[in-house]
Each structure stands twice: as structure tokens, then as C-alpha cells.
Amino acid sequence: MSKLILIDGNSIAFRAFYALPLLSNSSGLHTNAVYGFTTMLLKLLEEQKPTHFLVAFDAGKVTFRHKDYAEYKGGRAKTPPELSEQFPLVRDLIRSFGMAQFELEGYEADDIIGTLTRMADERGDIDVLVVTGDKDMLQLASDRVTIALTRKGISEVDLYDKAQIKEKYGLTPQQIIDLKGLMGDASDNIPGIPGVGEKTALKLLHEFETVEGVLANSAQLKGKMKEKVEEHAADARMSKELATIYREVPLDTKWEDIAYTGYDGQALGDMFRKMEFKSLLEKMDFSTSDAGQEEQAAIEAVTVQDREGLEKLVQALPQVTAIHVEAAGDNPHTAEMIGIALYTEAACYYLPFELLASGSAEAEAVKAWLEAEDKQLSVYDQHRAEIVLSWRGIQLRGTSFDALLAAYLLDPTESALTLNGLTGKYGLPYLKADEDVFGKGAKFQIPSIDILSDFMCRKAAAVQGLTEPMKRDLDANDMHRLFYELEQPLAHVLASMEEKGIQVDTAGLKQYGAELGAQLEKIMQSIYDAAGTEFNINSPKQLGEILFEKLELPTIKKTKTGYSTDAEVLEKLEPYHPAVGHILHYRSLAKLQSTYVEGLLKEVRGETGKVHTYYKQTIAATGRLSSQYPNLQNIPIRLEEGRKIRKVFVPSEPGWSILTADYSQIELRVLAHISQDEKLMEAFLHDMDIHTKTAMDVFGVSESEVDSNMRRQAKAVNFGIVYGISDYGLSQNLNITRKEAAQFIEQYFAVFQGVRQYMDDIVKQARQNGYVTTLLQRRRYLPEITASNFNLRSFAERTAMNTPIQGTAADIIKLAMVQMDERLKRDGLQSRMLLQVHDELVFEVPEHEIETMKITVAEVMESALKLDVPLKVEVDAGSNWYEAK
């Protein structure tokens, strides 16, 4: 038996957007609706095994229904831009899945689905599952058609066939239209009969069967109900007509057009990589065969296997121009060293690590050569190579070109930054992907020495082949300074910082964990007292029963297994009962204990007593660094209990201190410089509180009249403007209506006209050039800036506005790090730079250098890049990171 799945695309995209928190990838593209849509498609494919698949969309705002009733769907709020920009991505996703999609001007997705279900009913040999959030679709249920109605979220659905509709409503599917005719539908602006809700409508239909039956028998009704029915008879008839799904849409669609044969792993994998759905990439197998690929070019790979081979390698070292360092494992601090490939024009040598670590005179000569400054090597991922080798006692030096960093700068939104991706892009001989040689996950294994040697040497050859064309591209894009004076030196600085690590007071961390445990016990008792009974707080089922059955709090959201007790629900319930606030506090402390106490303890390296994070330079399209293993950029700062985590980060030397230096409002200062807005510049030139100043100008009040709420709103707008915030986003942040948020943004632009002019100009520039740049010429391409699709174009415009600001701020702190590293060496200071956390640098400093460092760090950071407004840095010191901060 064939199985057809029909999805109401608009409905599911809306459900996914509102069911999930706002997510975005490193390019700033919102992805929560796409992610939710993806998980639903994967679940349907796994559970239903369809033979046919189609996603239907509404083609536009005007349909044939508007001819009879212009106000149809008139009450709907404008779609948030954070959702609008995702619709083209949802369509791309469907194409990546290899599924058919369809829309037709003048009709809704409901009508397309209704027509296809009619066609399926007439065929009689195909089962249909309709997936939607719209109860109107229940009218389509039949012997062959089942309706899957999403709940408030999208992960769970309720299935309705004819029998289940009869059981729940006591109606036939056809009577669902009558139900809507009587009760109307506020979401579609269908009036129905005022005062008639679902309960009353069902009662009338159980007695009179149809809208026409109710109207014909209105004399049997009593009182106000009789008056309402007779007065609004025309509305009821029109409402029924509006609610009726049109099932005769002129579709030029054959069944083979919507047949589903499976997805293309390459296309879907590329889509997931673009969206940065890392968990899905790990879960699914997107490996592809090499069929049809260009054969690998011949290369002489010499495997160094003994002392004699080492002697030949030592002789060839002066001719080596490119190397590749291979290690197994994502975290370079713990990765297993495999070997090094060394490329010369004559041959490429593969040196297994065990031979390099043999201690022979020849092996020591190779180590000395790796550490020598007087050479110029090309490499792929210098940063990782330095870390891997440093843990083996080898300090890699003399690297002059990093192909990974160059590729990232040339296009930070490029998803294929792997070596095999770059060889394809630059037309070099085909290079297999790592997973095709090593396998991945549980299938990972190191191949035979011959295969390994050949593959490593091809990698080194690829690095060499990429060097000259990428250098030319960097120069053509005016990125010489950005690459050679910022990013490449920074890679060495980061590796050095990471190798040093930061000391963790494990005893203090364990004690803090015990204190959290005691607090959790105390809060647990408070919850029991407030609830009047003991229960398992960590059980959503038991918690739901306590909150919604025992305490009778209003039900906000339900799941397949019962009541939802997620953070969003609890925050809405907090004003209703004191137990809810205690539960929220309990959860926040429990997360601190599991993620930060237990999580950090696992990351402390036994031989050093430190954590050694790993900064990724090539992830964020804005140029910002990201931190892994562990992520030290997300240490909590909102709750005092969370901030206390910083107490366990201490100096590694007795008598030393932790010193922190934090840029103050760097992105707003960059905005002032780039926009040359007079009011913004005035605030920073006169060292005024920028949020108070903004509140004064926007609200038209004096400084003394600015209250805390005004300043809070001004602060939200200030930082929101930098990120291209919309009225929807601001309304969420401030818990105000979208209309109020839109007015606030309009007031802001009326005052800060230089900012508005900058944003208009940068969009024009992006449209003309196809990209925008930071002050240091970091480039971000925006191909969608001229797209005919409004949503794609709007996202690109917002990205054009905020990239020069965020990117320049990222460049400034990176410059400061490189310059600070040079200054520490030049001045012979013992102090060490340990961490970068967004706009903050963290050092450990001996007592006698504290005052010197306070002056030096502020001086270097504030002069890293000359702006027309001053950069301001706040410097503090203490016995641990918490005290310093």
C-alpha cells in the first residue's frame, strides 16, 4: 500500500518558530523554525516510511476567499522577520530532502491538500497522512485520510480519523465545517455567530446537524441564543463557506511527481552544515562515495619507517615547503598524535609520530627543525598543529601561511573549509574526505601505513597547492594586514594561552558544589512546604500533577505525556504561586551544579590542575572567537550563585593575582565611529552613561528624570540596534507589545539620525559590492542582498548593518591580544595572558607587576585601533577571577 504525507508548510513553520527558542547559526541567520521543521520531517520519514511526499504552501496573502470577504485573515499580526527570513530556508530544506513542494496563486495550502486528499480518496489505493496545526483540516478525514494535528509545539501530534473525530466531537468530518460556521475562527477572522463557542456549537450540531439545520430551526431556540442565531444567520452561512476547504484546485500534478525515493546525503548534509545542526550531523550518516570524482593525482609518498629513512628526511628538510600535522580527536589538547607529512617538490615524506618520539639523533634533528624560526612553511590549521605538538614537547615555529585561516577570511560563511572542500573550490586534484579514509564515530580506525602515508602526503601537497592562489586572493581583497598582522599571529598567541591554561581550585570547586547541594536541599524543602507535599521535583510528570492538579494552576501547555513544565511555562506561572519561583531557582542551581561544577571538574587536566580551553578562530562569520573543551565564554554572570563559579579560577603561582580588563560598550563605540552620529559621539567623548544619555534623548527628559525602567529600555534598544533587532525581538526582550517596540525603535532613529543614515548607506554599499567589511577589511559576503525574496533580502540587510560593528569589535580585541603578547615579551614581564571572554582579557600577574600591568593593559587595549571616540577599558585585580571581576 502506498503512503502519502501532505504537510501544511506555513502552519508547521509557524508552529516550529513559536515552539522553539530563537536559535541562530554563526552567520546570525535564525534557524529555530528550520530546525523544528527538520526534526518533524525526520520523525515522519522514520515512523511513516512514505512512498509519496508533498509540502504545500500559501502562495500569497490574497486568495479567492477575499473576493467574498475582504477581512478574511485580517486580524493576523505581521509575521516576525525572524520567522519570515526562515521561509526560504525551509524551502531549501525541503529540496535538500528531495521532497516535492507546491503553491498556487489565489489558493491556500489547505486547498492544495484538500484537492490531493480528494484525488487519493478517488484512487482508493493510497493512505494519506495530513500534518497540520489547523483544525479546519479535520474536515478532510476519511477512510483513507488521517489528520495529524500538532499540539502547541510540533514534536507531538494527535491523530484523527473519522472514528476519532466522532469520539471527540460527536461529528462527522463534514460537520467540522458547520462547527466553524457557528463558532467562527478568530485566527482566520471568520466571524461565526457571536457568543457561540465550541461547546454551544457542538450542542446545536448534535441536535440540528448543520448550519442550515440550526438556522431553519431557530424557532426552537430560546432567549438570546435565538436572537443571535437569527441576527447573524448570514454570518454563519458565510463563515461556513469560508471554512470549507476548496477541493477542486487545478493541479497539474501526477502521482509520480510527488513520489519520494529518499534524500541525497550530500545535499542534506550541506544544508545541515549551513544551518549548523551539529547534533543532527553527528546523528546521521552523510558519507558519500567517490564515484564520478576525479581520480587523485599521482604523488610520491615516502614513508619514513626506520633510522635510515629519518636520515634521508633530515637531508631533505631544507626543501620542505608545506607540512600537515595529523592527530585523532576533536580536542587538540587530548588528541592522539598520528604523524606529520612534509612536502618537497621532489617527494613528500610521511613521519609516524612514534618514530619522531624515538629519541634518536635524527629524530631530535627533526624536532629542532620544527622548532626553528628560520623557515617559511605552509600549513593547514596552524593553531591546532601547535597545540598538538606542544603537548609532545615540540614548539612548532616558522609557519608563514595557514590555508584554513586564509579560507576563513576569504569567505567566513563558506561551509566547506575542510582541505578536500578547498581543493575542489580551487580546482586542485581531488582529495578524499577524512571520514572516507578514517571512518567516523564508532567506525573510526587508523588505516594501514601505506594508505595513511599516501593520504597524509596528499594533504600536505594540497596545502602547498593552495598557498599561492590563496595568497593572491588575500592581496586582491586587501586582507594582507588582517591575515599577516592579526589572524596568523593570533593563532600562535591562542595556542600559547591554551597550553598555559588557567588554574582551578578543585577543592574550592568541590566545596562550592557541596554548598550548592545544601542550597538545593533547602530550596527543595521550601518547594515541599509551599506545595504541601513531597514529590520528585526532577520528574516532569509529578511536577505537572502538583502544579496543575493539586495547586490548580492554569494549564499553559501540554505534551503527549502530560503537562509541560518547561522554563517558559514556569516563568508565566511564577506570579500564581510561591512554589513556582522556588522551582525555577532550584533548576538554575541544579544546572550550575551539573554543568559547571561537575562539568568543570571533568575538564581539569590531572598533570596540570588546570583547564585548557580551545579557541576556534574559524567559526563565527563576524570574526569572534568561540571556546570549547570547556567553553569558558559561557560562565554564568546573571545570577550571583553563577558568578561565584569564577572564584575557583585562581593564579597558578603563589602570591600572584588574577587581573581582568574589559572593554566598556565597545560595539556602541564602534557604531559611533562608523556612523559619526553626533549624539552618540557626544556621549562617549564626554564619558557619559550611554544608556542614560539615550533615554534622555529618546524620551526627551533631563538626566534627573531618567528612571530605571527608561534606562533599561534604552539599554535594550542600544544593544538591539547593534544586532539589527526587530520590533518582535525588542518586544520579547522588554515584554512589551510589538507596536510599542516599533514606536520605540522609530523614536530612536528620529534622535540618532546618523545611525539611521549609516544603516541606509551600508545596505546600499552591500547591494553594490555584494559584501560589507570591518575597519580592518574583514569581509562578509551577502549574496541574498539583491534577492527578489523579501525575507532573504531583509536578513541580508540586517546582517549588512551589524557585521561591520560586531566584526570591528572582534578585530579590536584580537589586535589587543597580539599587541599585548608582544608587549609582555618586549617589557620582560612575567605576567601571562590566559583567557579571552568576549570583550574581556584575563591575566595572571605577580604581585610586583600589578600596578604596571593595570597601566600597560589599559594602554594597549585602548590604543589597539584608533577611533574617533575613545575606547574605554576597566581593569581590576583580585585573588581569583570573581574578585577581579
N, C-alpha and C positions, 0 to 999 in steps of 0.2 A: 504493500500500500504506500502511495506517495504521501509526503507530508510537506505542506506549505506553511511557512511562517510569514505573517504580514505584520510589520511594525509601524505604528503611528509615530513617525520620526520626530515631529515637533513636540508631541506630548512627552515622549521618553526623554528627549534632550532637556526639556524644561524640568521634568522630574529629577533627572540626574543633577542638574545645576543646583537646584534648591535642596537636594538631599545630601550633598557633599559640601564640605567647606571649600572656600575659594583656594584652588591649587594652581600653581603656575610652574612652568619649566624655567631653566636658567636664562632663556631669552625673554622672560617676562610674559609669555603667552599663557593665558588662563586655560586650564586643562581639566577642570573638575567635571564638566558635562561630558567631555570626550571620554574621560576615564570611566565614569559611570555607565555610559553607553557601551564602552568596550566590555566591561565586566558582564553586562547583560547579554551581549552578543555571544561571548564565550560560554556563558552558562546555558544559553539556548542551544548552541551547537552541541555541547556536551550531553545535555539531557534529552533533546528532541530529535537529534540526527535528521535534520530536514533534507528533503530532496529538492525543494524549491524555496526561494527566499526573496522577499522584496521589502524595501523600506519606502514608505510613501511620505511625501512632504506637502505642506500647504505651499501653493505657488506664489501667493501674494496676499495682500490684506483684503482685496475686493473679490467677492465670489458672486455667483448668480443670486444668492440669498439677499445680498444688499439691495438688489433691484426692488424687492418687495418690502424690505425693512432696513432702511439705511443705518439704523442704530445697532444692527447685528454686531455683536462682539465689541460694541462701542465703549464699554466700561473698562476694558482691559488696560492695565498700566503698560507703559512703554517698556519694551524688553531691555534689561540692563545691558550695557555694552560689553560687560564681562561675559555675558552669555552670547550676545549677537556675534562676537568675534569667533565663537567656537562652532557656529553652524557650518561654515566652510570646512572646518577641520573634521567635523562629524561626517560630512560628505566624503572627504578624503579617506576617512577611516573605513567607511562602507566600501569604497572602491578597493582599498587595501585588503579587505576581507573577501573580495571577489563577489560581492552581493549586488543584485540589481537594486536600483533606486529610481523613483519616478515622482513627477509632479506635473500638474496640468493647469494652465492659467484658467481662473474662473471657478476652480473646484478646490475642495479641501481634501486633505489626506483621508478623512473619513469616507468621502465619496469614492475615492480610488479603491480603498479597502473594501467598501460595500459592494462595488462592482465586481471585484475579483472573487469575493466570497460567493456572490450570486453565480458567477461562472463555475466556481468549484462545486457548488450545490448541483448545478445542472449536469456537470460531468459525472458526479456520483462515485468517483474512484480516488478522491484525494481528500485527506483530512487537513483541516486548516486550524492554525492557532493564531489568533489576533492579539498582539501585545500593545496595550494602551493604558493611559491613565484616565481615559474618558468613559464614563458610564453610559453615554449615548450608544456606544458600540455594542452594548448588550442586546440591542435590537437585531443584531446580525447572527446571534446564536442559532444553531440548527443541529440536525442530526450529525452533520459533518464539521460544523464550525464551533470552536470553543474560544471564549474570550478570556484572556489573561489580564486581569486588572491589577495595576501596580498599586501598592499601598502608598503611604506618604513618601517613602523612599522609593527605590527601584529594585532592591535586591530581593524583595519578596513579592509574590503575586497571589491573587485569589483567582481560581479557575471557575468559570461559569459556562455550563452548557444549558440546554433547555431545562433539564431537571433541577439544576441548582438555582436557576432563576425562579422557577416555580416554588422551590422550597423556601427561598429567602423572601421573595416579594409576593408570591401567590399569583404571579402573572405569566403570560406567555412572552417570548421575546418581542413580538409585535406590539404588545401593550406598553413596553418601555417608552415608546414614542408618546403614547397617551399620558403616561406618568409625567414626562417632561412638558407636555402640553398644559397640564393642570398646574404643576408646581413651578414651571419655568426653570431657568438656569442662570444664576447671577454671573457665572464666569463667561457665558456667551451673550449676556444681556438679553436673554429671552424672557419676556415678562411673565407668562403664565397668568394665573389668577391670584391677585394679591391676597396674602393671608393663608394661602393653601400650601402647606408644606408636604413633605413626603408622607407622613402618617395619614394626613387627611386625604391626600390624593389616592393613596392605596385603598383606603376605606371606600372612596367613591367608585374606584375602578372595580373593586371586588363586588360592588353592588350593580354598577351600570356598564361595566366592561370597557367602554371607550369614552373619549372626549365627547363625541357626538351623542353617545348614550346619556352622559351626565347632563349635557345641555338640553336634550329632549325631555329629560325627566326632572328638570329643575323645580317643577311644581311640588315634587315630593320632598324637597329640601326645606329647611326651616330657618327663620330669622336672618341673621347677617350672611350666612352661607348662601342662602337662596339669592339675596341681593347681589352678592359678589359674583356668583356664577352668571347670573343674567346680565349684570352690568358689563362683565368682561368676557362675554361669550366670543366676541371677535378676536380678542387677545388670545384666548385659549386655542381657537382654530388656527390662528397664525403661528402660535408657539409650537403647536403640533407639527405644522408644516415645516417650520424652521428646524425642528429637532429630527425630522425624517431624513435619514441618510439617502442620498440620491444614488441609485444602483444601476444607472444606465450611462455612466461616463463613457464617451467614445475613446476606448483604449485600443491602440494598435499594438497590442501585446500578445505574443504567443507564449504558450507554456514553456517552450524551450528557452525563451528569452529570460525567464526567471529561474531556470534550473540552477541548482547550487552544487558545484563539484568540489568545493574546498577552497581554502585560501592559499595564496602564494606566500611562502615563508619569507622570501626576500622582501617583498613589498610590505607585508605586515610588520616584519622586524624593523624595517626602515622607519615606518610610521611610529612604532613604539619608541624607537631611539629618538626620533624628533620630539615626541611628547615627553620623553624621559620617564617612561613607565618601567622603571628598573625592576620592580618586583615581578612584573609580567614577563619581562625579557628573561629573567632568571628561571621563571617557572616553565616557559615554553621553549621548545627546541626549534630554532630558526636556522639551523645549519643548512647550507646549500651545497649541492655537488659542484664539481669543477667542469661539468660537461659544457662544451662550447666555449670554454675560456681559452685564451691564447696560451699556448704552451710556454712553460718557463724557459727563458733563455739559458743557454749553457753557461756555466761558471765553474772555474776550477776551485774546488773546495779542498783544502789541505787540512786533514785532521791531525792535530798535534797529540801524539799518543805516548811519547817517551822523551828521554833526555836529548836524544839526537834531534827529534822534532823541535824541542824547545830551543836548541842551538840555532837551527835554521830560522826559527821565528825571531830570535834576538837579532840576527843579522838583517832581517827584513824590516825591523821596527822603524828605521828612519824613513821608509817608503810608505808607511801606513797613513792613510788619509781619513779613514772612517772606521768607527767601531760600533758594535752592538753588544750591550750587556744584557744577558737573559737570566731571569730569575722567576721562579714559580710562586704565585701568590699575589693577591691584590695589594696587600700591605707591604711596602718595601722594607719596613723595619723587621718583619718576621719572614720575609720571602726566602725560599730555598734557592741559593745561588746555583745556576746550572753551568754557565760558561760565557766566554767572550769570543766574538768574531772580530777579526782585524783585517781590514780590506787594503790591499795594494793593487796597483794596476796589473801586476803580473799574476797575482794569486790572492786568494782570501784564506786566512788561517782560522781554524776553529780550535780554541783552547778550553778544554774542560776545566772546571774550577778546581777539581781535586788535584790536577797537575800544577795549577797555579799556586796551590797551597802546599805543594810538596816540600818546600824549604830548600830546594836545590839552588845552586848559584845562578843557574839560568832562569829559574822561576823568580828569584829575587831581583834579577835584572829586569824582567818584565814588569814587576811591581814598581821598581824605581822609575821605569819609563812611564807607567801610568800616572805616577805622581809628579812628573816633571812638568814645569810650566812652559818650557820652550818647544812647544809643538802646537799645531793647529788641526784639531780633529773635528770631524762632523760626527754627530751622534743623534739618536732619536730618544728623547726624554732624558736629558742630562740630569735633571733633578732626581729622578728615580735611580738612575745609574749611580750617582754619587752616594745616595743613602745605602743602597745595597752593598756597594764596595766598602763604604766606611765601617759597616758592622763587621767586615772581614779584615779591618786594619789597613785598608788601602784608601788613600785620599786622592780621588780622581781629579786631575788638573789638565789644563791645556786643551780643553774643549772650546772651540770657537764658533760652532754653528749647531743649533738644535732644531732638527726638522719638525719636531712636534710643536715647539713654541712658534716657529715660523708659520706653520699651517694654521695654528690657532689665531695668530694676529691677522693673517691674510683673510680669514673668514671665520670669526668666532662662532657663527651659527652652523658651521659645517658639522654634520654628524659623523662623517667618515674621516676622523683624524687618525685612524689606525694606519700602519705602514702600508698594508695592502690596499686600503682605500685611497691613500695618497698616490701610490704607483699608478692606480687606474686613472686618477684625476690628471696626472702629469704624463700619461702615455708611456710609462716605463714598462719593462717586462712584467708580466703577471706574477704576483706574489700571493701564495696561499694565505688564508686567514689562520690565526693561531689555533682556533678550535678545530680546523681541518687537519692539523698536524698533531696537536696535543690532546684533542678531545676537550670536553668541559664537564664541570660538575663531578659527579661520581665516576664519569668515564675518563677523567684526566689521567694521562700517563705520559711519561717521557719516552719518546720513541728510541729506536736503535741509534747508535752513534753515527752511522752513515747518513740516515735520514736527518738527524739533528744537525750534523755538521753542514750538510747541504742547505738546510733551511736557514740556519744562523748566518751562513755566508751570503745567502740571497738577501737577507735583511740588511746586512752591512753594505752590500752592493746597492741596495735600494736607497739607503741613506746617502751614499755617495752620489747616486744619480739624481737625487732630489736637491742637492746642495746648490748648484749653480742656478737652475731655473727659479728656485725659491728666493735666492739672494736677489735676483733681478726683479722679481715681483715685489719684494720688500722695498727696494730702491724706487721702483716705479710708483709705489703707493706712499712714498715719503715717510716710511716707517723705520729708517735707519737708526734714528735716535731711540725710538721706542723699543726696538729689538736689542741693539747692542749696548745701550746705556741703561736700560731699565729691565726688561724681562729676562734676558740671559744672565746678567749679573745677579738678579734677584733669585734665580734658580739656585745658584750657589749659596746665597745668603740663607734661603729657606732650608736647604739641606743641612747647613751648619747649625741652624737653630733647632731643627728637629732632632739632630743627632745629640745635641746637648740635652734636650728635653727639659721638663720642669719637675722639680722635686714634689712629691706628695707625702704629706704626713699621714701615713696609713693608720697609725694608732689614733690620730685625731679623727680620721675619716670613719673608722670603726666606732669611735666614741659618739660621733655625730649620728651615725646610723642607729646606735643604741638610744640616743636622745629622741630621734625621730620615732623609734619603736615605742618609747614611753609616751610620747605625744599622741601617737596613733591609738594606743590603749585608752588614753584619757578621752580623746575625741570619740572613740568607739562607745565609751560609757555614756557620753553626752548624747550620742545618737540614740542609744537604747532608752535613756531616760526620756528624751523628747518623744520617741515613738511609743513608749510604754511597753516595750517587749524587746527581747534579744532575738537576733537573726543574723544570717550571714550577709554582711554588707557587700561583700565581693560577688555575691550571686545576684545577677540582674533579675532573675525570676522572683527571688524572695524580696528583694528591694522593691520591685514593682508591686508585689502584693501588699507590702506595708504601706507604701505611699498612696496607692490608688484604691485599695480596698479597705484597709484598716483606717488610714487617715483621711480617706475620701478626697484626695486632692484631684484637681481636674486632669483628665487624660489629655496629654498633648500629642502623643504619637504612639502607635502600636507596631509591633513586629509580628512575624509569623509565630514566634514562641511566646508572645505576651506583650507586656508593656515595655516601651522604650524608656531607658533611664540614662541616656547619653548626656554629655555635658550641656548641650543646647537645651534639652528638656529640663534638666535640673536648674539651670540658670533662670528659666522662665518661672519655675515653681518656687524659687527661693523666697519671694515675699509671702507665700501662703503658709509656711510652717518653719519653725526654727530648726527642725531636723535636717531640712534640705541644705541649709548653709553649712551645717556640721559635716554632712556627707561630701559636699564639694571640697571642704577643707581637708577632710580625710583622704580623698582621692589625690589631691595635689601633693600631700605629704607622702602618700604611698608611692607616687611616681618618682618623687625625689629619692626615696629610699631605693627603689628598684633600678631606676635608670642612672642616677648619678652616684649614689653610694656604692651599690653592688656593681654597677657598670664600670665605674672608675677603678674599683679595686681589681677587677679582672684585667684592666689595661696597664696596671703598674708593672713595669718590667723588673723581674726579680733581681738581676745583677746590678741595676742602677737605682732602684727605688723611685724611678721617675716614670711619667707618661711621655711618650714620644709621638706627638700627633704627626699627621701627614697633610701638608697643604697642597691642594690641587690648583695649578695655575691655569688650566685649560678647560674649565667647566663653564663658568659664568660668562655670558655674552657681554656683560658690562665691564669685565676685567677684574671683578672682585675675586678674592681667594676663597676657597672653601676648605673646610677642615674635616679630616676623617681619622679614625683609629687612635684615640677617640675624637669626636667633634668637640673642640674646646671653644667654638664660637657660639654655642647654644647653651652655655652655662646660665641657669635662670637668674634673672635680675628683677623680676616684678615683685615676687614675694620675699619678705625678709628671710624666711626659712631657706629659700632657694639661694639667696645671696650668700648665706653663710657657708655654702659649699666652697666658696673661694678661700675660706680660712685654711683649707688643707693644702693649698698651693703655697709652698714656702721656699725660701732660698736653699740652695744645695750646700752652702758653706756657712759654718758657724759665724755669727756676728754680722752677717750680710742682711740686706733688706730687699724687699720687692718694691720696684718703682714702676708706676704706670703713667703713661702720657696719652691723653685722649683729645682728639680734635673736637672742638666745640662747633656744632652745627655746620660742618664742612660743606655739605651739599647745598645748603642755603647760601653760603658764602660764594660757592662756585656759581650758583644761579645769579647772584647779584653781579658778579664779574662778567658772566657771559651776556646777561640781559641788559646790563648797565642801567637797571631800574633805579631811579633817583631815590625813592623812598627806602628801598632795600639797602642800597649803598649807604644812605644816611645813617640807618640803624647800626650797621656794622662799623662805619667809620667813627661813630660816636660811642661805640661799645654799649649800645642799648640792648635791653632784653627784646629779642626779635619777636617773640610771641606777644608780649605786651604791646610792642610798637604796632604789630599787625592788627591786634584787637582795637587799638586806638584809632587807626586809620580806617578800618573796615566799619566799625560801629560809630565812628565819629564822636568819640568821647575823649576826655582827658585821661592822663595816666592814672590819676587817683580814682577814676570812675571804672577802671577795668577790674571786673571781679574774676574770681577763679574760673567760673564757667565760660566767660568770654575768652579768657586766655586759653582754656582747654580747647575751645572750638577753633581759635586762631591757630593753635599749635597743630591740630589735626589737619587744617587746610594747608598750612605751611608745608608740612611733610607730605601731605597728599598731593600737592601740586607737583612736587619733585617726581612723584611716581605716576603722574598722569591720572590722578584719581577721578572717578566719575561721580555723578550725583548719587548713584546707587551705592558705590563704595563708601562715600562720605556719610551717607545716611546710616549705613551699618556701623561705622566707627563711632558715630555720635548718638546713635539711637534716636534719630530724628527722621521726619518724612523726607522722601526724595525731593519733594517740592521745596522744602526748607533748605535742603542741602544744595539744590541747584541755585537758589537765590543767594546763598552764602558764597558759592563759587563765583557767581556773577558780580557780587559786591567786591570780592577780592580783586577780580580783574579790572573792575572800574577804578579801583585805587592804584593797583600795581600795573599800570599800563605798559611799562617797559617789559614786564614779564609776558603779558599778552602779546606784545609785538614780537618778542623773541620766539614765542611758540608759533606764531603765524609764519615768521621768517624761516625758522628751522624746518618746518614742514615743506615750504616751497623749495628750500635748498635740497631736502631729501628727495623731493619729487624730481628735481632737475638732475641730481647726481646719482640717485639710486642708493645713497648711503649717507650716514652722518658720522662725524668724527669728534673725538675729545680734543682738548687743547694740545695733547701730545700726539695727535693723529691716529689714535686707536680708532679703527674703522668698524662700523656695523652696517651690513647691507640690509636694505629694506625693499625687497622685490615687490612686496604687496602694496607699496605706497601709491602705485598707479593702477591698482586692481579695480576692475569695474564693480566687484562685490563690495558693498558698503562696509560690511563688518570687517573683512580683511584689511581694507584700506584704513578704517578707523583705528584698528590696533596698530598698524604700521605708523600712523600719525602720532599716536601717544608714545610709541617707542622712540620715534624721532625726537620728541620733546625731551624725554627723560634720559636717553642714553648719553648725550654729551655731559649732563650734570653728574649722573652716577658714575659714569666711566672716568671722568676727570677726577672725581673724588678718590676713586680707586687708584688711579695713576699717581696721585699726590702721595698717598701713604706708602705706596710701593717705592716711589722715589725717595721718600724719607728713610725707608728701611735700607736701601742701597747706600745712601749717603751716611746714614748712622753707622753702618758696618764699616765704611771707610774711615769715619771719624774716630771710632773706637780704636782702630788699628793705628791711625796716624798719631793720636794723642797718647798711645800706650796705656789705655785704660784697661783695667781688669774686668770691668762690668760686662755683662753678657745680655744680648737681646734674646728673649726666649719665645715670645708669642706675639702674633698679630690677631686681634679680635675686632674685626670691622674697622672702626676708626681709632683703635687703641693699640698701643705698643706696650709690652710688659718686659721689664728687665730685672735681673738680679744684680745687686750693687753692693760692693764692700762699704763699710761704714765711712771710711775716709774719702770716698768718691761721691757720696750722696749729694752734697751741695753742688759739686762740679757737674754731676750728671743732670741735676734739675735744670741747670742753666743750659748745658750742652744739648740735651734732648729737645728742650723747647726751642732753642735757636735753630737746630737742624730741621725740625718738623715745620716750624713756622716759615722757614725760608726755602722749603723744598721746591716750591714753584711760585713765582711772583704773580700775585693777583692784584687787582685794583682795590680790593678790600683786604684788610689784614686777616691772615689765618691765626686762629687762637688755639692754644694748647693748654690743657690743665694737667699739671704734673703733681703727683703725690707719691709718698713712700710710706711703707709700713712693714711690720714683721711678717706679713703674709699678703696675699692678693686682696683679700677682703679689706684689711686695714688700709692698704694703699689706695683702694678704690673708694 
